[in-house]
Amino acid sequence: MESQRTRHVPHRTCVACGKKTVKEALVRLVAPPDGRVAVDLSGKAPGRGAYVCREGDCAGDELKKGRIDSTLRRSTTEQEWSALRSSIKVATSPQ
């Protein structure tokens, strides 16, 4: 009798709440080499990444600028931060 191996599915951690889940349940933020920070809807853009839950309040008050800056190893200006928060809220809103 052959045993079937189940495929390992890697989990990612939300930077806001710390919940570990599959990549599809999260929105990826990316810091590409050009210095900006953006929402990566494809989940495959080059650069350092951080993840935020699609569901819940993680894109709201729990999301802290310092935590994102630390995880992405970048510092964002207040203008970049407000634009990024808006993009995150759009990406996490129910379709």
N, C-alpha and C positions, 0 to 999 in steps of 0.2 A: 504494500500500500504506500503510495507516494503522498507525502505531506506537502500541501501548498503553502508557500511562504507569503505572508502578507507584506505588502510594500510599505516601507517606512515613509510616513508623511511628516516632514519637518514642521515644527511649530514656531511661531514668532511671538514676541511679547509686546503688548501695547505699552507705549511709553507713558501714557496717562494713568491707567489703572493697574498695570502689571499683569493683566490676564494673558495667559498663554493659549493660543489657538492657531488654527490653520491660516495660512496666508490669505486665502480667499475672503476671510471674515474681517480683514484689516485693510486699511488704506496706507500705502507706502509714501513716505516723505523722502525726498532724495536731495543730497547735496552734491551735484556734479562738480567736476574739476573747474568749471568756469566761475565758481564762487557764489552762485545764487542758491536758493533753496526753493523747491517746488513740490507739488503733489505729483506722484508718478502713478497714473492710472493703469499703465501696462504692467507695473511691478517688475520691470526688467531694465530700467534705465541705468546707465553706469553711474557709479558714485556711491557714497556712504548713505545708508538708508536707516529709517526709523519707521515704526508702525503705530497706527492709531486705530482703535476699534471703529467699525462702520456703524455699529448699533450702540445706543446708550449715550451718555453725556461726555464721553471721552473727548469729543471735538469741542466741547463747550468749556465750562469753567475749570474742569480738571486739567486741561492742557496748559502747561506752563512754559513760557518762553525759555527759561533757563534749562529746563529738562530737554527741550528740543535742541537748543544750542549745544548742550553738553553731549548728547547722543550723536549729533551730526558733526561735532567738533568744528562748529562754525559759530560766529556770532552774527545775529541778524539785527538790522536796524528796526526801529519801531514801525516804519513805513512797510518794510518787508514783512514784518511779523503780522501786521493787520491784513495785508494782502494774502499771506499764507493761511491765516485763520479763516478768511472768507472762502478760500479755495478748498480748505478741509471741510468746512460746513457744507459746501455744495457737493463735494464728493461723498460725504457721509449721509446726506439727506436721502430719504426714501425715494426711489425712482417711480 
